[in-house]
């Protein structure tokens, strides 16, 4: 299959992180693509659900958005927002929220609201939607980002959804005893968070990417001491992604 795009390696890298006993809360776009990859390739017994109420759909065809009726086709239950977020926050469910954002800081707090001052922004984004609820209630969060210095920032312009807040035990101190981000999947590699300080570190860099590339594109100091090179997507992974999951290239582009 040869080369692969940023979206392809990000979807495959995120899909590899999912296990069969886990429940995935997915939004529109790359989150939806990665959730479908996880279900179709790596974790067939995982449950995917959407905030619009589609729970465990067959995902025979890739939905275009969370409001697409295909998020309910073949599902075990077609419900609504209240039930979806109840599942997300259920203490016995290993729920993983897939989220994207415009900015992220070293503690995994994310901004999907605006760039610049809130009342006079340089750019305005869609906002939280269900992202703040997912980041607060889910057992864990996997975040998708383009890896650029302007996105990986020392200080967010606006806090939309909490990560590890100020690090250490501050998330629990703020009344969020459950969850927190476990990984950040970018177009350059995979970041994780240290056990004690809860600060971001480089876990994996993709083939063809250097540690220096990641340091250069991160707007804060990041630990790279334990970083290893990721395994490149296999021909079979790429074939399933391109020919079975998104043959119309709705999200792959």
C-alpha positions in Angstrom: 0.0 0.0 0.0 3.0 2.3 0.4 2.5 5.7 1.9 -0.3 6.8 4.1 -2.0 10.1 5.0 -2.0 11.8 8.4 -5.7 10.9 8.9 -5.0 7.3 8.1 -2.1 6.8 10.6 -4.0 8.8 13.3 -7.2 6.6 12.9 -5.1 3.4 12.9 -3.0 4.5 15.9 -6.1 5.4 17.9 -7.8 2.2 16.9 -4.9 0.1 18.2 -5.4 1.6 21.7 -8.9 0.1 22.1 -9.6 -3.3 23.8 -12.6 -5.5 23.4 -14.1 -4.8 26.8 -14.2 -1.0 26.2 -17.0 1.4 25.3 -16.2 4.2 22.8 -18.0 7.6 22.8 -17.3 9.0 19.3 -18.0 12.4 17.7 -18.0 13.5 14.1 -15.0 13.4 11.8 -11.7 11.7 12.8 -13.2 10.5 16.1 -15.9 8.6 14.2 -13.4 7.2 11.7 -11.1 6.0 14.5 -14.0 4.4 16.4 -15.0 2.5 13.3 -11.4 1.4 12.7 -11.3 0.1 16.3 -14.5 -1.8 16.0 -13.8 -3.3 12.5 -10.1 -4.2 12.9 -8.9 -4.4 16.5 -11.7 -4.7 19.0 -14.8 -6.3 17.4 -16.5 -6.7 20.8 -16.0 -3.1 21.8 -19.2 -1.0 21.9 -19.4 2.3 20.0 -22.0 4.8 20.8 -22.9 8.4 19.9 -24.4 11.3 21.8 -27.4 11.3 19.5 -28.4 8.0 21.0 -27.1 5.3 18.6 -25.7 2.6 20.8 -23.6 -0.3 19.4 -24.6 0.2 15.7 -23.3 -2.2 13.1 -21.2 0.5 11.4 -21.5 -1.3 8.1 -21.2 2.1 6.5 -19.3 5.0 7.9 -21.7 7.8 9.1 -21.0 11.3 8.0 -21.9 12.8 11.4 -23.5 11.9 14.7 -26.9 13.0 13.4 -26.6 10.6 10.4 -29.2 7.8 10.7 -26.4 5.2 10.2 -25.3 5.8 13.8 -28.4 3.9 14.7 -28.5 1.2 12.0 -28.2 -2.3 13.5 -27.8 -0.9 17.0 -28.8 -2.6 20.3 -30.7 0.6 21.3 -31.7 3.8 19.7 -32.2 6.4 22.4 -31.1 10.0 23.1 -28.7 12.4 24.8 -29.6 11.5 28.4 -29.1 7.8 28.0 -25.9 8.3 26.0 -24.3 10.5 28.7 -25.6 8.1 31.4 -23.6 5.3 29.8 -20.6 7.6 29.5 -20.6 8.4 33.2 -21.5 4.9 34.5 -18.8 3.9 37.0 -18.8 0.3 36.0 -18.3 1.1 32.3 -14.8 1.4 30.8 -15.8 4.3 28.6 -13.4 6.1 26.3 -14.3 9.4 24.8 -12.7 10.3 21.4 -12.3 14.1 21.3 -10.7 16.7 19.0 -9.7 20.3 19.8 -8.1 23.5 18.6 -5.6 23.8 21.5 -4.2 21.6 24.2 -1.9 22.2 27.1 0.6 20.0 28.9 -2.1 18.7 31.2 -4.5 17.6 28.5 -6.9 20.5 29.0 -8.5 21.4 25.6 -10.0 24.4 23.9 -12.6 24.0 21.2 -14.2 27.4 21.7 -12.1 30.3 20.5 -8.7 31.7 19.8 -8.0 35.1 21.4 -10.2 36.9 24.0 -13.6 35.3 24.4 -15.6 38.5 23.6 -13.3 39.6 20.8 -11.8 36.3 19.4 -9.5 36.0 16.4 -11.4 32.8 15.6 -14.6 31.2 16.9 -15.1 27.4 16.9 -18.2 25.3 17.5 -17.6 25.0 21.2 -18.1 22.1 23.6 -21.1 20.3 22.2 -20.8 17.2 24.4 -17.0 17.4 24.8 -17.0 18.9 28.3 -19.4 16.3 29.5 -17.4 13.5 27.9 -14.1 14.8 29.3 -15.7 15.1 32.8 -17.6 11.9 32.9 -15.8 9.3 30.8 -13.4 6.8 32.4 -10.7 8.0 30.0 -10.2 10.3 27.0 -8.2 10.0 23.8 -7.6 13.4 22.1 -6.9 14.0 18.4 -4.7 17.0 17.5 -2.7 18.4 14.6 0.7 18.7 16.0 1.6 22.4 15.7 3.2 24.8 18.2 0.2 27.1 18.0 -2.0 24.2 19.1 0.2 22.7 21.8 0.4 25.7 24.0 1.6 26.7 27.5 -1.7 28.4 28.3 -5.1 27.8 26.6 -7.0 30.8 25.3 -10.2 29.2 26.7 -10.7 26.1 28.7 -13.6 24.1 27.1 -13.0 20.6 28.5 -10.9 19.6 31.5 -8.0 17.2 31.3 -5.7 16.8 34.3 -6.5 20.5 35.2 -3.2 21.6 36.9 -1.6 18.2 37.1 -1.1 16.0 40.1 -4.3 15.4 42.1 -6.0 18.7 40.9 -8.6 17.0 38.8 -10.0 15.2 41.8 -9.7 18.3 43.8 -12.0 20.1 41.3 -14.7 17.4 41.8 -13.8 15.1 39.0 -12.8 11.8 40.6 -13.2 9.7 37.4 -11.4 9.8 34.1 -8.8 12.1 32.6 -6.9 11.9 29.3 -4.8 8.9 28.6 -3.4 9.6 25.1 -3.1 12.4 22.5 -2.9 11.1 19.0 -1.4 13.5 16.5 -0.1 13.5 12.9 3.4 13.1 14.3 3.0 10.6 17.2 1.3 9.6 20.4 1.6 11.5 23.7 0.7 10.1 27.1 0.6 11.5 30.7 3.0 10.8 33.6 1.5 8.8 36.5 2.2 11.3 39.2 2.5 14.8 37.7 0.0 14.1 34.9 2.1 16.1 32.4 2.3 15.1 28.8 5.3 13.1 27.5 6.2 11.6 24.1 5.4 7.9 24.0 5.7 7.1 20.3 6.8 8.9 17.1 5.7 7.7 13.7 8.1 6.3 11.1 9.8 9.1 9.2 9.2 11.6 12.1 12.0 12.5 14.5 11.9 13.4 18.2 13.2 16.8 17.1 10.2 17.3 14.8 7.9 16.8 17.8 9.9 19.1 20.2 10.0 21.8 17.5 6.2 21.6 17.1 5.3 21.6 20.8 4.8 25.0 22.5 5.9 23.7 25.9 8.7 21.5 27.3 7.9 17.8 26.7 9.7 14.7 28.0 11.0 12.5 25.2 13.3 10.2 27.1 11.2 7.0 26.8 9.9 7.6 23.3 10.0 4.8 20.8 9.1 4.5 17.1 5.6 3.4 16.2 4.9 0.4 14.0 3.9 1.6 10.6 0.4 0.7 9.3 0.3 -2.6 7.6 -1.0 -3.2 4.1 -4.0 -5.0 5.5 -4.8 -2.2 8.0 -4.7 0.3 5.2 -6.7 -1.9 2.8 -9.6 -2.3 5.3 -9.5 1.4 6.2 -9.6 2.5 2.5 -11.7 -0.2 0.9 -14.1 -1.3 3.6 -14.4 1.5 6.2 -14.3 4.7 4.1 -14.3 3.8 0.4 -16.1 7.0 -0.4 -13.4 9.0 1.5 -16.0 10.8 3.5 -13.6 11.5 6.3 -10.3 10.4 4.7 -10.7 13.1 2.1 
